[in-house]
Every structure is written in C-alpha cells, then in structure tokens.
Amino acid sequence: MSGHSKWHSIKHKKGAADAKRGKMFTQHAKLIALAAQQGGGDPEMNPALRAAIDRAKLDNLPNANIDRAVKRGTGELKEGSALIEVTYEGYGPGGVAIFVQAITDNKNRTVSNVRSTLTKFGGNMGETGCVAWMFERKGLIILNLAGTNKEEVEMAIIESGADDMKIEEDIMEVYTNYLDFPQVKKALENAGLKIERAEVVFIAKNQLKIEDESTARKIIRLMEALEEDEDVTSVASNFDIDEELLKRLGD
C-alpha cells in the first residue's frame, strides 16, 4: 500500500521525551467533548464517544478529565462556546501537501494561527479541496512487539481483517479501512497484543520524495509547530524523507 504515514512514524520514534502531555490531554478532552456534543454523553450509545474515550485512556487521560469533557459536550458543564470541527489545507516547503484537522470554539483564532504558522515556516494556506483529494482516511494501530512471536502477531493481524502492516524493529504499524477500525482494534486486543496507539488518520495516497536537507528540516519544523497549536488535533502530509536524512536532522 502506498502512503504509509511518514509523519506518524517520525512522531512515534521521537517518543515520550518530546510528548507535550498538557497539549495531548487538551486534544483528547476536545475530541471527547465534540463526540458527546454531537451524539450524546453515553458511550454505550455513542460509538464515536466510546472511541474517543478509549484513545484518551491509552494516553492515560485521568477519569476526572474524561468526565469533565463529556459534561462540557452535553452542556451539563458550561465552559466556553460550542465546539466545531474544521479542516485547513495548504502547502509546505518543497511543495508538500499539508492537511490540518482542528477542533475549536473560535474559528477566527484557529484559521489565523494555522495560516501564520504555515507562512512562518515557508508554506501557504490553500483553498478548500486543494489537497484533500491526495489523502485517504485510514485506521492506524501501533503495536509494541517486544517479547512476542512476530509470526504469530502477523497471523493475528491478517485474521483481524486489517488492510496492511509495516514493521520496524519492535514496532508494528497496522492499517485498516477506517470503517473497519473498531472491529480490527478489538480483534487485536482480544489476541492479547499490546496497543500503544490507535486512531483514525489521513494517509497520503502517494508520497513526494524530499532529498534536500534544508527543505526537510523546514518541513519537520512546520509539522511540529502545527501540532503544537492547542486547537489542532492532527496534521497530515505527503512528504517522504529517507531514514539517513532523518538521522542527520536529529543529530
């Protein structure tokens, strides 16, 4: 399958040392609140809320934060304006496509921040639809294979109905049709596999090779800056930077 998520691989390798827990918790709270706002506060009756809570628990969001987010979404807790989900599209250094998803209570603030960040790091905001067609929605499940039989894991993944897998050392990335994502995740859990992350993401259908070190550095800085925005929930791009160049960037 073309279009493995290079950015998600890079983020995972950077690891917990770079994780900004406060931003991560805020992001999860917004996703939970939006799901509750749209479909009600009972996770048994609201699959989107159930999925948002499950993802938050993987990142150790405290139960008190989860409860507060649900109450904000249902209106039991009066905290800020109603949340809306927005997307922004544009281009980064080297002409790479950038697709941003955000949840906000103030569209003017969010669009201004995203546009400013794109410009600051050598990109520009585009019109709606300019790059969305370059991406497809997929389920992404990241497994920790330490101490497992990799052949047995691969068999469990195949039997789960996943579309594709990518292994690197002790980390396995499993890709699914986004509609099948909940069932595949459940099947892998039932197989006793350790799930480190599970989310629906946008994956580039085709990737753009970036070989210039300066351009690659600017792209990574842009992606990190967009991810740091409190309203942004995910950023996707179609760049392909090889491992040797990534290592030089990290040195």
N, C-alpha and C positions, 0 to 999 in steps of 0.2 A: 504494500500500500504506500503510495506517495503521500508526503505531507505529515510525517511524524512531527510532533511539536518540538522543535529545537529549543524554543524558549522555555517550555515546561521542563525539559531535560536539564537545561542550564540552571534554572531555579532550584531544582531538586538537588543538584550537585553542590550548589553553593551552601545549602544546608541550613540547619537551625541557627548557626552562628550569625547568619545575616538576617534571620527572620525578625520582623518587627511585630512582636506579639500584640501590642496595642492596636496596630493597623489591622492585623489579622482578626482580632476579636471584633473590632468595629465592622469589618466587612461581613463577618458571619452574622452579626446582630442585624445588619441591614437586610441580608438575604432572608433571614428568618422573619423579620418584620414584614417585608414585602410579600412573602408567601402567605403569611397569616392575614395580611390586609386583603389579598386577592381571593383567598379560598377558605378563610376561617381559621380559628385557633386550635382545632382538634386534629392532631397529626394522623389519627386513625382514619379520618375522613378527608384529609388533605395530603395527597402524596407529595406535592411539592414542598410542603412544610416538613413532612417526615424526612425527605431527602436533605433539606437544608439543616435540620437538627442533627441528622446522622453525620454530615460533613463537619459540622461545628464540633461535635463530640470527638471526632478523630483528631482535631486540633486542640482538644482539652478546654473548650469554652465552658466556664462554670455553669451549673444548672441555673443559678440565680440570674445570670446574664441571658440565658435562653428564655426563661420565664418572662423577664422584663421585655425582651424583644417581641415575644408573642403578644404580650399585652399592648405593646405600642402598636403592633399591626392591627389588632382587633379594635383598638380605640379605648380599651379599658384604662390605658395609661396615656394621658395627654402629654405628648412630648414631641414638639416640632410639627411641621406640616406633613401632609400625606407624602409618601414616598412614590417615586416613579422610576421605571427602568428606562435608560436611554443608551443609545449607541452612537459612536462617532467614528468616522473613517478618515483616513489620510495617508500620507506618505512620509517615510523617514529617510535618513541618509542612504544614498545609493539607490533610491527609488523603491525601497522595500515597502510593501503594503502594511498598514497599521489599522487594526480593528479593536476599538475600545468599548467595553461594556461598563456601565456605571449605574449606581442606584443613588438617587439624590432627592432632597427636599427643596432644591433650589437650582433649576436648570441653568439660569444665567451664570451662577457661580461656577458650575461644573464645566460648561462649554468654554467659558473664559479661561479656566485653569488648564483644560486639555489643549486648547489652541495655543496658549502661551508656552506650555511645555514642548509641544511639537516644534514651534518656531525656535525656541531656545536651543534645541538640540539638532537643528538642521533639517527639520521636517516641515510639513504644512498640512493644514486641515483640508479635506476634500469634501465634495458633495455627497449626499446620501446615495449609496449604491455604487460608489466609485470603486470600492474594493471588496464589498461584502460577497460578491459572486466568486471571489477567489478562495473562499473558505467554506468548510462544511462542519456541521455540528457533530461531535463525537463524544462518547463516554470515555473517560480516561481513568484507569485504575492502576495505581502504582503499588507493586508488591515488594516486600523485603524477602529475599530468598535465602538469607543466612540460615544455615542448618537444615535446609530442605533438600529433597531429591529433585533436581531440576527437571528430570524426565517426567516424574510424577506430576510436578507442577504444570508442565506444558500440557500433559494429558487432561488435567483438570480444567485448564483454560480452554482447550479445544471443546471439551464436553459442556462447558458453560454457555457456549454459543457466541463467544467473543469473535470479533472480526479479524484481529491481528494482534501480534505481540512483538516486543522488542526487548532484548535482554542485554544488559551491560553489567558485568561483574555480578554483584548480588542484588541488582535492581531489575525488576521486570515491569515494563510498561505494557498494559493491556488496553486495547482499543475496541470499542463497541459501537454499534448503531445507537444513537442517543435514546431511541425509544426502547431499546433492549437493556439499557444501562442498569436499571434497578434489579432486573432478574439476574443479569450476569454478576453483579456485585454480590447478590445474595448467594448465588451458587458458589462463588469463590470463598465467601465467608463460611458456608456450610462445609467446604472442603478443608477448612482449618487453616487457610492461608492468611498471612499477616498483611493486612491492607494498611499502607502508610498514607495514602491519599486517594480520594475518589471524587470526581467532579465531571460535569459536562463542560467541554471546552470547544473552541473553534480551531480547527486544524487547516492549514493551507493545503489546497489540492496539489499545488506544485510549488517548489521552492526556488528562491533566487540565490545563486551562489555569490557569496561575498568573500573576496580574496584580499582586498586592501585592508591593512591593519588599522589605519586611521578611521576608515569608514566603519569597520567592525566595532571599534571602540565607541564611536558615536552612537551606533545602533543600540549597543548594550546599555549605555548611559541613558538613552532615551527611554528604553523599555523599563529600566529601574525607576526613572523619575516618574513615569506614568503610573507604575504600580504603587508608588508611594502616596499618590493622591488619595485622600480619605474617601472620596466618592467612587473611585474606580474599583470594580470588582474583578476584572480580568482584562488582559491585553494579549492580542494575538498578532503574529507577524509571519511573513513567508520567507524570512532570511534563512540561509544555510551557511554557517561558519564552521569550518572543519576543526577537529579536536586540537590539532597542533597550534592553530591560530588562537583558539580559545585559551589554551595554556599560556601562550605569550601574553595575552591580555590580562591574565590573572597573576602573572609574575610581577 
